[in-house]
Amino acid sequence: MSKAKKQVFSAVKAVKSNARDRVGTPPAERVIPDPKQKRTDKPKHKETLADLIGRTGEEA
């Protein structure tokens, strides 16, 4: 077994650890929806009455 590496003091890690102890852990990261995906889900224009009538005749 090799000898464990000596830990170097990091001020940033010490401050973050102290803050976590006092305030608590930060909330989990929220996923922001992709605007391009949202755009493809919804059509840009509503269907016209003629399109709706023609489509329902074919499906039924």
C-alpha distance matrix in Angstrom:
0.0 3.7 6.5 8.8 12.0 15.0 17.7 21.0 24.2 26.3 29.9 30.6 27.9 29.1 32.7 32.0 30.2 33.1 35.6 34.0 34.2 37.8 39.2 37.0 35.2 37.4 39.1 37.7 38.8 42.1 42.6 45.7 47.8 48.4 52.0 52.4 51.5 54.0 56.7 56.4 56.6 60.0 62.9 64.4 67.9 69.4 71.0 74.8 77.2 78.2 74.5 74.1 77.3 76.5 73.0 74.0 76.7 74.1 71.5 74.0
3.7 0.0 3.8 6.5 8.9 12.1 15.0 18.0 21.4 23.6 27.3 28.1 25.7 27.0 30.6 30.1 28.5 31.4 34.0 32.7 33.0 36.6 38.0 36.0 34.2 36.2 38.2 36.9 37.7 41.2 41.7 44.6 46.9 47.3 50.9 51.3 50.7 53.2 55.8 55.6 56.0 59.4 62.2 63.5 67.1 68.7 70.5 74.2 76.8 77.8 74.1 73.8 77.1 76.3 72.9 74.0 76.8 74.3 71.8 74.4
6.5 3.8 0.0 3.8 6.4 8.9 12.1 15.2 18.4 21.0 24.6 25.8 23.4 24.2 28.0 27.9 26.2 28.8 31.5 30.5 30.6 34.1 35.8 34.0 32.5 34.7 36.9 36.0 37.0 40.6 41.4 44.3 46.8 47.4 50.9 51.6 51.1 53.4 56.0 56.1 56.5 59.7 62.6 63.8 67.4 69.0 71.0 74.7 77.3 78.4 74.9 74.5 77.9 77.3 73.8 74.9 77.8 75.4 72.9 75.5
8.8 6.5 3.8 0.0 3.8 6.4 8.9 12.3 15.3 17.7 21.2 22.2 19.7 20.7 24.3 24.1 22.4 25.1 27.8 26.7 26.9 30.4 32.0 30.2 28.7 30.9 33.2 32.3 33.4 37.0 38.0 40.9 43.5 44.2 47.7 48.6 48.0 50.2 52.9 53.2 53.5 56.6 59.5 60.7 64.3 65.9 67.9 71.7 74.2 75.5 72.0 71.6 75.0 74.5 71.0 72.1 75.0 72.8 70.2 72.8
12.0 8.9 6.4 3.8 0.0 3.8 6.3 9.1 12.6 14.8 18.5 19.5 17.4 18.6 22.2 22.2 21.0 23.7 26.2 25.5 26.1 29.4 30.9 29.4 27.8 29.7 32.2 31.4 32.1 35.8 36.8 39.4 42.2 42.7 46.1 47.0 46.7 48.9 51.5 51.9 52.4 55.4 58.3 59.2 62.9 64.6 66.8 70.5 73.2 74.4 71.0 70.7 74.2 73.7 70.3 71.5 74.5 72.3 69.9 72.5
15.0 12.1 8.9 6.4 3.8 0.0 3.8 6.4 9.6 12.5 15.9 17.6 15.7 16.3 19.9 20.5 19.2 21.5 24.3 24.1 24.3 27.4 29.3 28.1 27.0 29.0 31.8 31.5 32.3 36.1 37.4 39.9 42.9 43.6 46.9 48.1 47.9 49.9 52.5 53.1 53.6 56.5 59.4 60.2 63.8 65.6 67.9 71.6 74.3 75.7 72.3 72.0 75.5 75.2 71.9 73.0 76.1 74.1 71.6 74.2
17.7 15.0 12.1 8.9 6.3 3.8 0.0 3.8 6.5 9.0 12.4 13.9 11.9 12.6 16.2 16.7 15.5 17.9 20.6 20.4 20.9 23.8 25.6 24.6 23.4 25.3 28.3 28.1 29.0 32.8 34.3 36.8 39.9 40.8 43.9 45.3 45.2 47.0 49.6 50.5 50.9 53.6 56.6 57.3 60.9 62.6 65.1 68.7 71.4 72.9 69.6 69.3 72.8 72.6 69.3 70.5 73.6 71.7 69.2 71.8
21.0 18.0 15.2 12.3 9.1 6.4 3.8 0.0 3.8 6.4 9.8 11.7 10.7 11.3 14.6 15.7 15.2 17.2 19.8 20.3 21.0 23.5 25.2 24.7 23.7 25.2 28.3 28.4 28.9 32.7 34.2 36.4 39.6 40.3 43.3 44.8 45.0 46.7 49.2 50.2 50.8 53.4 56.3 56.7 60.3 62.2 64.8 68.4 71.2 72.8 69.5 69.3 72.9 72.7 69.6 70.8 74.0 72.2 69.8 72.5
24.2 21.4 18.4 15.3 12.6 9.6 6.5 3.8 0.0 3.8 6.5 9.0 8.3 8.1 11.3 12.9 12.6 14.0 16.7 17.6 18.2 20.4 22.3 22.2 21.5 23.1 26.5 27.0 27.7 31.4 33.3 35.4 38.8 39.8 42.6 44.4 44.6 46.0 48.6 49.9 50.3 52.7 55.7 56.0 59.6 61.4 64.2 67.7 70.5 72.2 69.1 68.7 72.4 72.4 69.3 70.5 73.8 72.1 69.7 72.3
26.3 23.6 21.0 17.7 14.8 12.5 9.0 6.4 3.8 0.0 3.8 5.5 5.4 6.3 8.8 10.2 10.8 12.5 14.5 15.6 16.8 18.8 20.2 20.1 19.2 20.3 23.7 24.2 24.7 28.3 30.2 32.0 35.5 36.5 39.1 41.0 41.4 42.7 45.2 46.7 47.1 49.4 52.4 52.6 56.1 58.0 60.8 64.3 67.1 68.9 65.8 65.5 69.2 69.3 66.2 67.4 70.8 69.1 66.8 69.5
29.9 27.3 24.6 21.2 18.5 15.9 12.4 9.8 6.5 3.8 0.0 3.8 5.5 5.0 6.2 8.6 9.8 10.5 12.3 14.2 15.4 16.7 18.1 18.7 18.4 19.3 22.9 23.9 24.4 27.9 30.0 31.7 35.3 36.4 38.9 41.0 41.6 42.6 45.0 46.8 47.2 49.2 52.2 52.2 55.7 57.6 60.5 63.9 66.7 68.6 65.7 65.4 69.1 69.3 66.3 67.5 70.9 69.5 67.2 69.8
30.6 28.1 25.8 22.2 19.5 17.6 13.9 11.7 9.0 5.5 3.8 0.0 3.8 5.4 5.2 6.2 8.5 9.9 10.6 12.3 14.3 15.6 16.2 16.6 15.7 16.1 19.6 20.5 20.7 24.2 26.3 27.9 31.5 32.7 35.1 37.3 37.8 38.8 41.2 43.0 43.4 45.4 48.4 48.5 51.9 53.8 56.7 60.1 62.9 64.8 61.9 61.6 65.3 65.5 62.6 63.8 67.2 65.7 63.5 66.1
27.9 25.7 23.4 19.7 17.4 15.7 11.9 10.7 8.3 5.4 5.5 3.8 0.0 3.8 5.5 5.1 6.0 8.5 9.9 10.5 12.3 14.4 15.2 14.9 13.8 14.9 18.4 19.1 19.8 23.5 25.7 27.7 31.3 32.6 35.4 37.5 37.6 38.7 41.4 42.9 43.1 45.3 48.4 48.8 52.2 53.9 56.7 60.2 62.9 64.8 61.8 61.2 64.9 65.1 62.1 63.1 66.5 65.0 62.6 65.1
29.1 27.0 24.2 20.7 18.6 16.3 12.6 11.3 8.1 6.3 5.0 5.4 3.8 0.0 3.8 5.5 5.2 6.2 8.7 10.0 10.7 12.5 14.3 14.5 14.4 16.1 19.7 21.0 22.2 25.8 28.3 30.4 34.0 35.6 38.3 40.5 40.7 41.5 44.3 45.9 45.9 48.0 51.2 51.6 54.9 56.5 59.4 62.8 65.4 67.5 64.5 63.9 67.6 67.9 64.9 65.8 69.2 67.9 65.4 67.8
32.7 30.6 28.0 24.3 22.2 19.9 16.2 14.6 11.3 8.8 6.2 5.2 5.5 3.8 0.0 3.8 5.5 5.1 6.2 8.6 9.9 10.7 12.0 13.0 13.2 14.2 18.0 19.8 20.7 24.2 26.9 28.6 32.4 34.0 36.4 39.0 39.2 39.8 42.5 44.4 44.4 46.3 49.4 49.6 52.9 54.4 57.5 60.8 63.4 65.6 62.8 62.1 65.9 66.4 63.4 64.3 67.8 66.6 64.2 66.5
32.0 30.1 27.9 24.1 22.2 20.5 16.7 15.7 12.9 10.2 8.6 6.2 5.1 5.5 3.8 0.0 3.8 5.4 5.1 6.2 8.7 10.0 10.3 10.4 9.9 10.8 14.5 16.1 17.1 20.6 23.3 25.3 29.0 30.8 33.4 35.9 35.9 36.5 39.3 41.1 41.0 43.0 46.2 46.5 49.8 51.3 54.2 57.7 60.2 62.3 59.5 58.8 62.5 62.9 59.9 60.8 64.3 63.0 60.6 62.9
30.2 28.5 26.2 22.4 21.0 19.2 15.5 15.2 12.6 10.8 9.8 8.5 6.0 5.2 5.5 3.8 0.0 3.8 5.4 5.1 6.3 8.8 10.1 9.6 9.5 11.7 15.3 16.9 18.6 22.2 25.0 27.4 31.0 32.9 35.7 38.1 37.9 38.5 41.5 43.1 42.8 44.9 48.2 48.8 52.0 53.3 56.2 59.6 62.1 64.2 61.3 60.4 64.1 64.5 61.4 62.1 65.6 64.3 61.7 63.9
33.1 31.4 28.8 25.1 23.7 21.5 17.9 17.2 14.0 12.5 10.5 9.9 8.5 6.2 5.1 5.4 3.8 0.0 3.8 5.5 5.2 6.4 8.7 9.5 10.8 12.9 16.7 18.9 20.7 24.1 27.1 29.3 33.0 35.1 37.6 40.3 40.2 40.5 43.5 45.3 44.9 46.8 50.1 50.5 53.7 54.9 57.9 61.3 63.6 65.9 63.2 62.2 65.9 66.5 63.5 64.1 67.7 66.6 63.9 66.1
35.6 34.0 31.5 27.8 26.2 24.3 20.6 19.8 16.7 14.5 12.3 10.6 9.9 8.7 6.2 5.1 5.4 3.8 0.0 3.8 5.4 5.2 5.8 7.2 8.5 10.0 13.7 16.2 18.0 21.1 24.3 26.3 30.0 32.2 34.6 37.4 37.3 37.4 40.4 42.4 41.9 43.6 47.0 47.3 50.4 51.6 54.6 57.9 60.3 62.7 60.0 59.0 62.7 63.4 60.4 61.1 64.7 63.7 61.1 63.2
34.0 32.7 30.5 26.7 25.5 24.1 20.4 20.3 17.6 15.6 14.2 12.3 10.5 10.0 8.6 6.2 5.1 5.5 3.8 0.0 3.8 5.5 5.4 4.6 5.3 7.9 11.4 13.7 16.0 19.3 22.5 24.9 28.5 30.9 33.5 36.2 35.7 35.9 39.1 40.8 40.2 42.1 45.5 46.1 49.2 50.2 53.1 56.5 58.8 61.1 58.3 57.2 60.8 61.6 58.5 59.0 62.5 61.5 58.8 60.8
34.2 33.0 30.6 26.9 26.1 24.3 20.9 21.0 18.2 16.8 15.4 14.3 12.3 10.7 9.9 8.7 6.3 5.2 5.4 3.8 0.0 3.8 6.0 5.7 8.0 11.1 14.3 16.8 19.4 22.5 25.8 28.3 31.9 34.4 37.0 39.8 39.2 39.3 42.6 44.2 43.4 45.3 48.8 49.5 52.5 53.4 56.3 59.7 61.8 64.2 61.4 60.2 63.8 64.6 61.4 61.8 65.4 64.4 61.6 63.5
37.8 36.6 34.1 30.4 29.4 27.4 23.8 23.5 20.4 18.8 16.7 15.6 14.4 12.5 10.7 10.0 8.8 6.4 5.2 5.5 3.8 0.0 3.8 6.0 9.2 11.5 14.6 17.7 20.1 22.9 26.4 28.5 32.1 34.8 37.1 40.1 39.7 39.5 42.6 44.6 43.7 45.3 48.8 49.3 52.2 53.0 56.0 59.3 61.4 64.0 61.4 60.1 63.7 64.7 61.7 62.0 65.6 64.8 62.1 63.9
39.2 38.0 35.8 32.0 30.9 29.3 25.6 25.2 22.3 20.2 18.1 16.2 15.2 14.3 12.0 10.3 10.1 8.7 5.8 5.4 6.0 3.8 0.0 3.8 6.9 8.4 11.3 14.6 17.0 19.5 23.1 25.1 28.7 31.4 33.6 36.7 36.3 35.9 39.1 41.1 40.2 41.7 45.2 45.6 48.4 49.3 52.3 55.6 57.7 60.3 57.7 56.4 60.0 61.0 58.1 58.4 62.0 61.3 58.6 60.4
37.0 36.0 34.0 30.2 29.4 28.1 24.6 24.7 22.2 20.1 18.7 16.6 14.9 14.5 13.0 10.4 9.6 9.5 7.2 4.6 5.7 6.0 3.8 0.0 3.8 6.4 9.1 12.0 14.9 17.6 21.1 23.6 27.0 29.8 32.3 35.2 34.5 34.3 37.6 39.4 38.3 40.1 43.7 44.4 47.3 48.0 50.9 54.2 56.3 58.8 56.1 54.8 58.3 59.2 56.1 56.4 60.0 59.1 56.3 58.2
35.2 34.2 32.5 28.7 27.8 27.0 23.4 23.7 21.5 19.2 18.4 15.7 13.8 14.4 13.2 9.9 9.5 10.8 8.5 5.3 8.0 9.2 6.9 3.8 0.0 3.8 6.5 8.8 11.6 14.7 18.0 20.7 24.1 26.7 29.5 32.2 31.4 31.5 34.8 36.4 35.5 37.4 41.0 41.8 44.8 45.7 48.4 51.9 54.0 56.4 53.5 52.3 55.9 56.6 53.5 53.9 57.5 56.4 53.6 55.6
37.4 36.2 34.7 30.9 29.7 29.0 25.3 25.2 23.1 20.3 19.3 16.1 14.9 16.1 14.2 10.8 11.7 12.9 10.0 7.9 11.1 11.5 8.4 6.4 3.8 0.0 3.8 6.5 8.7 11.5 15.0 17.3 20.8 23.5 26.0 28.9 28.3 28.3 31.5 33.3 32.5 34.3 37.7 38.4 41.4 42.4 45.3 48.7 50.9 53.3 50.5 49.4 53.0 53.8 50.7 51.2 54.8 53.9 51.2 53.3
39.1 38.2 36.9 33.2 32.2 31.8 28.3 28.3 26.5 23.7 22.9 19.6 18.4 19.7 18.0 14.5 15.3 16.7 13.7 11.4 14.3 14.6 11.3 9.1 6.5 3.8 0.0 3.8 6.4 8.6 12.2 14.7 18.0 21.0 23.5 26.4 25.5 25.3 28.7 30.4 29.3 31.1 34.7 35.5 38.4 39.2 42.0 45.4 47.5 49.9 47.1 45.9 49.5 50.3 47.2 47.6 51.3 50.3 47.6 49.6
37.7 36.9 36.0 32.3 31.4 31.5 28.1 28.4 27.0 24.2 23.9 20.5 19.1 21.0 19.8 16.1 16.9 18.9 16.2 13.7 16.8 17.7 14.6 12.0 8.8 6.5 3.8 0.0 3.8 6.4 9.5 12.5 15.6 18.5 21.4 23.9 22.8 23.0 26.4 27.8 26.8 28.9 32.5 33.5 36.6 37.4 40.0 43.6 45.8 47.9 45.0 43.9 47.4 48.0 44.8 45.4 48.9 47.8 45.1 47.2
38.8 37.7 37.0 33.4 32.1 32.3 29.0 28.9 27.7 24.7 24.4 20.7 19.8 22.2 20.7 17.1 18.6 20.7 18.0 16.0 19.4 20.1 17.0 14.9 11.6 8.7 6.4 3.8 0.0 3.8 6.5 9.3 12.6 15.2 18.1 20.6 19.8 20.1 23.4 24.9 24.3 26.4 29.8 30.7 33.9 35.0 37.7 41.2 43.6 45.7 42.7 41.9 45.5 46.0 42.9 43.6 47.2 46.0 43.5 45.8
42.1 41.2 40.6 37.0 35.8 36.1 32.8 32.7 31.4 28.3 27.9 24.2 23.5 25.8 24.2 20.6 22.2 24.1 21.1 19.3 22.5 22.9 19.5 17.6 14.7 11.5 8.6 6.4 3.8 0.0 3.8 6.3 9.4 12.4 15.1 17.9 16.9 16.8 20.2 21.8 20.9 22.9 26.3 27.2 30.3 31.3 34.1 37.6 39.9 42.0 39.2 38.2 41.9 42.5 39.4 40.2 43.7 42.7 40.2 42.5
42.6 41.7 41.4 38.0 36.8 37.4 34.3 34.2 33.3 30.2 30.0 26.3 25.7 28.3 26.9 23.3 25.0 27.1 24.3 22.5 25.8 26.4 23.1 21.1 18.0 15.0 12.2 9.5 6.5 3.8 0.0 3.8 6.3 9.0 12.1 14.5 13.4 13.8 17.1 18.4 17.8 20.0 23.4 24.5 27.7 28.8 31.4 35.0 37.5 39.4 36.4 35.6 39.3 39.6 36.6 37.5 41.0 39.8 37.4 39.9
45.7 44.6 44.3 40.9 39.4 39.9 36.8 36.4 35.4 32.0 31.7 27.9 27.7 30.4 28.6 25.3 27.4 29.3 26.3 24.9 28.3 28.5 25.1 23.6 20.7 17.3 14.7 12.5 9.3 6.3 3.8 0.0 3.8 6.4 8.9 11.8 11.3 11.2 14.3 16.2 15.9 17.7 20.9 21.5 24.8 26.2 29.0 32.5 35.1 37.1 34.2 33.7 37.4 37.8 34.9 36.1 39.6 38.5 36.4 39.0
47.8 46.9 46.8 43.5 42.2 42.9 39.9 39.6 38.8 35.5 35.3 31.5 31.3 34.0 32.4 29.0 31.0 33.0 30.0 28.5 31.9 32.1 28.7 27.0 24.1 20.8 18.0 15.6 12.6 9.4 6.3 3.8 0.0 3.8 6.2 8.8 7.7 7.5 10.8 12.5 12.1 14.0 17.3 18.2 21.5 22.8 25.5 29.0 31.7 33.5 30.5 30.0 33.8 34.0 31.2 32.4 35.9 34.7 32.7 35.3
48.4 47.3 47.4 44.2 42.7 43.6 40.8 40.3 39.8 36.5 36.4 32.7 32.6 35.6 34.0 30.8 32.9 35.1 32.2 30.9 34.4 34.8 31.4 29.8 26.7 23.5 21.0 18.5 15.2 12.4 9.0 6.4 3.8 0.0 3.8 5.5 5.4 6.5 8.9 10.4 11.1 13.2 15.9 16.6 20.2 22.0 24.5 28.1 31.0 32.5 29.4 29.4 33.2 33.1 30.3 32.0 35.3 33.9 32.2 35.1
52.0 50.9 50.9 47.7 46.1 46.9 43.9 43.3 42.6 39.1 38.9 35.1 35.4 38.3 36.4 33.4 35.7 37.6 34.6 33.5 37.0 37.1 33.6 32.3 29.5 26.0 23.5 21.4 18.1 15.1 12.1 8.9 6.2 3.8 0.0 3.8 5.4 5.1 6.2 8.9 10.1 11.2 13.5 13.5 17.1 19.2 22.0 25.4 28.5 30.0 27.2 27.4 31.2 31.2 28.7 30.6 33.8 32.7 31.3 34.3
52.4 51.3 51.6 48.6 47.0 48.1 45.3 44.8 44.4 41.0 41.0 37.3 37.5 40.5 39.0 35.9 38.1 40.3 37.4 36.2 39.8 40.1 36.7 35.2 32.2 28.9 26.4 23.9 20.6 17.9 14.5 11.8 8.8 5.5 3.8 0.0 3.8 5.4 5.1 6.5 8.9 10.5 12.2 12.4 16.1 18.6 20.9 24.3 27.5 28.6 25.5 26.1 29.8 29.4 27.0 29.1 32.2 30.7 29.5 32.7
51.5 50.7 51.1 48.0 46.7 47.9 45.2 45.0 44.6 41.4 41.6 37.8 37.6 40.7 39.2 35.9 37.9 40.2 37.3 35.7 39.2 39.7 36.3 34.5 31.4 28.3 25.5 22.8 19.8 16.9 13.4 11.3 7.7 5.4 5.4 3.8 0.0 3.8 5.4 5.3 6.4 9.1 11.6 12.9 16.4 18.2 20.2 23.8 26.7 27.9 24.6 24.8 28.4 28.1 25.3 27.1 30.3 28.7 27.1 30.3
54.0 53.2 53.4 50.2 48.9 49.9 47.0 46.7 46.0 42.7 42.6 38.8 38.7 41.5 39.8 36.5 38.5 40.5 37.4 35.9 39.3 39.5 35.9 34.3 31.5 28.3 25.3 23.0 20.1 16.8 13.8 11.2 7.5 6.5 5.1 5.4 3.8 0.0 3.8 5.5 5.2 6.7 9.8 10.9 14.2 15.7 18.2 21.8 24.6 26.2 23.1 23.0 26.8 26.9 24.2 25.8 29.2 28.1 26.5 29.3
56.7 55.8 56.0 52.9 51.5 52.5 49.6 49.2 48.6 45.2 45.0 41.2 41.4 44.3 42.5 39.3 41.5 43.5 40.4 39.1 42.6 42.6 39.1 37.6 34.8 31.5 28.7 26.4 23.4 20.2 17.1 14.3 10.8 8.9 6.2 5.1 5.4 3.8 0.0 3.8 5.5 5.7 7.3 7.8 11.4 13.5 16.0 19.4 22.6 23.9 21.0 21.4 25.1 25.1 22.7 24.8 27.9 26.8 25.7 28.8
56.4 55.6 56.1 53.2 51.9 53.1 50.5 50.2 49.9 46.7 46.8 43.0 42.9 45.9 44.4 41.1 43.1 45.3 42.4 40.8 44.2 44.6 41.1 39.4 36.4 33.3 30.4 27.8 24.9 21.8 18.4 16.2 12.5 10.4 8.9 6.5 5.3 5.5 3.8 0.0 3.8 5.6 6.8 8.6 11.8 13.7 15.3 18.9 21.9 22.8 19.5 20.0 23.6 23.1 20.5 22.7 25.7 24.2 23.1 26.3
56.6 56.0 56.5 53.5 52.4 53.6 50.9 50.8 50.3 47.1 47.2 43.4 43.1 45.9 44.4 41.0 42.8 44.9 41.9 40.2 43.4 43.7 40.2 38.3 35.5 32.5 29.3 26.8 24.3 20.9 17.8 15.9 12.1 11.1 10.1 8.9 6.4 5.2 5.5 3.8 0.0 3.8 6.7 9.4 12.1 12.8 14.5 18.2 20.8 22.1 18.8 18.6 22.2 22.1 19.3 20.9 24.2 22.9 21.3 24.2
60.0 59.4 59.7 56.6 55.4 56.5 53.6 53.4 52.7 49.4 49.2 45.4 45.3 48.0 46.3 43.0 44.9 46.8 43.6 42.1 45.3 45.3 41.7 40.1 37.4 34.3 31.1 28.9 26.4 22.9 20.0 17.7 14.0 13.2 11.2 10.5 9.1 6.7 5.7 5.6 3.8 0.0 3.8 6.4 8.6 9.3 11.5 15.2 17.9 19.5 16.5 16.3 20.1 20.4 17.9 19.6 22.9 22.2 20.9 23.7
62.9 62.2 62.6 59.5 58.3 59.4 56.6 56.3 55.7 52.4 52.2 48.4 48.4 51.2 49.4 46.2 48.2 50.1 47.0 45.5 48.8 48.8 45.2 43.7 41.0 37.7 34.7 32.5 29.8 26.3 23.4 20.9 17.3 15.9 13.5 12.2 11.6 9.8 7.3 6.8 6.7 3.8 0.0 3.8 5.6 6.9 8.7 12.3 15.4 16.6 13.7 14.2 17.9 17.9 15.9 18.1 21.1 20.4 19.7 22.7
64.4 63.5 63.8 60.7 59.2 60.2 57.3 56.7 56.0 52.6 52.2 48.5 48.8 51.6 49.6 46.5 48.8 50.5 47.3 46.1 49.5 49.3 45.6 44.4 41.8 38.4 35.5 33.5 30.7 27.2 24.5 21.5 18.2 16.6 13.5 12.4 12.9 10.9 7.8 8.6 9.4 6.4 3.8 0.0 3.8 6.9 9.5 12.4 15.9 17.2 14.8 15.8 19.4 19.6 18.1 20.5 23.4 23.0 22.7 25.6
67.9 67.1 67.4 64.3 62.9 63.8 60.9 60.3 59.6 56.1 55.7 51.9 52.2 54.9 52.9 49.8 52.0 53.7 50.4 49.2 52.5 52.2 48.4 47.3 44.8 41.4 38.4 36.6 33.9 30.3 27.7 24.8 21.5 20.2 17.1 16.1 16.4 14.2 11.4 11.8 12.1 8.6 5.6 3.8 0.0 3.8 6.4 8.8 12.4 13.9 11.9 13.0 16.5 16.9 16.0 18.3 21.1 21.1 21.2 23.8
69.4 68.7 69.0 65.9 64.6 65.6 62.6 62.2 61.4 58.0 57.6 53.8 53.9 56.5 54.4 51.3 53.3 54.9 51.6 50.2 53.4 53.0 49.3 48.0 45.7 42.4 39.2 37.4 35.0 31.3 28.8 26.2 22.8 22.0 19.2 18.6 18.2 15.7 13.5 13.7 12.8 9.3 6.9 6.9 3.8 0.0 3.8 6.4 9.4 11.6 9.8 10.0 13.5 14.6 13.7 15.4 18.4 18.9 18.8 21.0
71.0 70.5 71.0 67.9 66.8 67.9 65.1 64.8 64.2 60.8 60.5 56.7 56.7 59.4 57.5 54.2 56.2 57.9 54.6 53.1 56.3 56.0 52.3 50.9 48.4 45.3 42.0 40.0 37.7 34.1 31.4 29.0 25.5 24.5 22.0 20.9 20.2 18.2 16.0 15.3 14.5 11.5 8.7 9.5 6.4 3.8 0.0 3.8 6.7 8.2 6.0 6.6 10.1 10.9 10.2 12.2 14.9 15.4 15.7 18.0
74.8 74.2 74.7 71.7 70.5 71.6 68.7 68.4 67.7 64.3 63.9 60.1 60.2 62.8 60.8 57.7 59.6 61.3 57.9 56.5 59.7 59.3 55.6 54.2 51.9 48.7 45.4 43.6 41.2 37.6 35.0 32.5 29.0 28.1 25.4 24.3 23.8 21.8 19.4 18.9 18.2 15.2 12.3 12.4 8.8 6.4 3.8 0.0 3.8 5.4 5.2 6.3 8.7 10.0 10.6 12.5 14.6 15.8 16.7 18.5
77.2 76.8 77.3 74.2 73.2 74.3 71.4 71.2 70.5 67.1 66.7 62.9 62.9 65.4 63.4 60.2 62.1 63.6 60.3 58.8 61.8 61.4 57.7 56.3 54.0 50.9 47.5 45.8 43.6 39.9 37.5 35.1 31.7 31.0 28.5 27.5 26.7 24.6 22.6 21.9 20.8 17.9 15.4 15.9 12.4 9.4 6.7 3.8 0.0 3.8 5.4 5.1 6.2 8.5 9.8 10.7 12.5 14.5 15.6 16.7
78.2 77.8 78.4 75.5 74.4 75.7 72.9 72.8 72.2 68.9 68.6 64.8 64.8 67.5 65.6 62.3 64.2 65.9 62.7 61.1 64.2 64.0 60.3 58.8 56.4 53.3 49.9 47.9 45.7 42.0 39.4 37.1 33.5 32.5 30.0 28.6 27.9 26.2 23.9 22.8 22.1 19.5 16.6 17.2 13.9 11.6 8.2 5.4 3.8 0.0 3.8 5.5 5.2 6.1 8.5 10.1 10.9 12.6 14.6 15.9
74.5 74.1 74.9 72.0 71.0 72.3 69.6 69.5 69.1 65.8 65.7 61.9 61.8 64.5 62.8 59.5 61.3 63.2 60.0 58.3 61.4 61.4 57.7 56.1 53.5 50.5 47.1 45.0 42.7 39.2 36.4 34.2 30.5 29.4 27.2 25.5 24.6 23.1 21.0 19.5 18.8 16.5 13.7 14.8 11.9 9.8 6.0 5.2 5.4 3.8 0.0 3.8 5.5 5.2 6.0 8.6 10.1 10.8 12.3 14.4
74.1 73.8 74.5 71.6 70.7 72.0 69.3 69.3 68.7 65.5 65.4 61.6 61.2 63.9 62.1 58.8 60.4 62.2 59.0 57.2 60.2 60.1 56.4 54.8 52.3 49.4 45.9 43.9 41.9 38.2 35.6 33.7 30.0 29.4 27.4 26.1 24.8 23.0 21.4 20.0 18.6 16.3 14.2 15.8 13.0 10.0 6.6 6.3 5.1 5.5 3.8 0.0 3.8 5.5 5.2 6.1 8.7 10.1 10.7 12.2
77.3 77.1 77.9 75.0 74.2 75.5 72.8 72.9 72.4 69.2 69.1 65.3 64.9 67.6 65.9 62.5 64.1 65.9 62.7 60.8 63.8 63.7 60.0 58.3 55.9 53.0 49.5 47.4 45.5 41.9 39.3 37.4 33.8 33.2 31.2 29.8 28.4 26.8 25.1 23.6 22.2 20.1 17.9 19.4 16.5 13.5 10.1 8.7 6.2 5.2 5.5 3.8 0.0 3.8 5.5 5.4 6.4 9.0 10.4 11.0
76.5 76.3 77.3 74.5 73.7 75.2 72.6 72.7 72.4 69.3 69.3 65.5 65.1 67.9 66.4 62.9 64.5 66.5 63.4 61.6 64.6 64.7 61.0 59.2 56.6 53.8 50.3 48.0 46.0 42.5 39.6 37.8 34.0 33.1 31.2 29.4 28.1 26.9 25.1 23.1 22.1 20.4 17.9 19.6 16.9 14.6 10.9 10.0 8.5 6.1 5.2 5.5 3.8 0.0 3.8 5.7 5.4 6.6 9.1 10.5
73.0 72.9 73.8 71.0 70.3 71.9 69.3 69.6 69.3 66.2 66.3 62.6 62.1 64.9 63.4 59.9 61.4 63.5 60.4 58.5 61.4 61.7 58.1 56.1 53.5 50.7 47.2 44.8 42.9 39.4 36.6 34.9 31.2 30.3 28.7 27.0 25.3 24.2 22.7 20.5 19.3 17.9 15.9 18.1 16.0 13.7 10.2 10.6 9.8 8.5 6.0 5.2 5.5 3.8 0.0 3.8 5.4 5.3 6.4 8.8
74.0 74.0 74.9 72.1 71.5 73.0 70.5 70.8 70.5 67.4 67.5 63.8 63.1 65.8 64.3 60.8 62.1 64.1 61.1 59.0 61.8 62.0 58.4 56.4 53.9 51.2 47.6 45.4 43.6 40.2 37.5 36.1 32.4 32.0 30.6 29.1 27.1 25.8 24.8 22.7 20.9 19.6 18.1 20.5 18.3 15.4 12.2 12.5 10.7 10.1 8.6 6.1 5.4 5.7 3.8 0.0 3.8 5.4 5.2 6.1
76.7 76.8 77.8 75.0 74.5 76.1 73.6 74.0 73.8 70.8 70.9 67.2 66.5 69.2 67.8 64.3 65.6 67.7 64.7 62.5 65.4 65.6 62.0 60.0 57.5 54.8 51.3 48.9 47.2 43.7 41.0 39.6 35.9 35.3 33.8 32.2 30.3 29.2 27.9 25.7 24.2 22.9 21.1 23.4 21.1 18.4 14.9 14.6 12.5 10.9 10.1 8.7 6.4 5.4 5.4 3.8 0.0 3.8 5.7 5.6
74.1 74.3 75.4 72.8 72.3 74.1 71.7 72.2 72.1 69.1 69.5 65.7 65.0 67.9 66.6 63.0 64.3 66.6 63.7 61.5 64.4 64.8 61.3 59.1 56.4 53.9 50.3 47.8 46.0 42.7 39.8 38.5 34.7 33.9 32.7 30.7 28.7 28.1 26.8 24.2 22.9 22.2 20.4 23.0 21.1 18.9 15.4 15.8 14.5 12.6 10.8 10.1 9.0 6.6 5.3 5.4 3.8 0.0 3.8 5.8
71.5 71.8 72.9 70.2 69.9 71.6 69.2 69.8 69.7 66.8 67.2 63.5 62.6 65.4 64.2 60.6 61.7 63.9 61.1 58.8 61.6 62.1 58.6 56.3 53.6 51.2 47.6 45.1 43.5 40.2 37.4 36.4 32.7 32.2 31.3 29.5 27.1 26.5 25.7 23.1 21.3 20.9 19.7 22.7 21.2 18.8 15.7 16.7 15.6 14.6 12.3 10.7 10.4 9.1 6.4 5.2 5.7 3.8 0.0 3.8
74.0 74.4 75.5 72.8 72.5 74.2 71.8 72.5 72.3 69.5 69.8 66.1 65.1 67.8 66.5 62.9 63.9 66.1 63.2 60.8 63.5 63.9 60.4 58.2 55.6 53.3 49.6 47.2 45.8 42.5 39.9 39.0 35.3 35.1 34.3 32.7 30.3 29.3 28.8 26.3 24.2 23.7 22.7 25.6 23.8 21.0 18.0 18.5 16.7 15.9 14.4 12.2 11.0 10.5 8.8 6.1 5.6 5.8 3.8 0.0
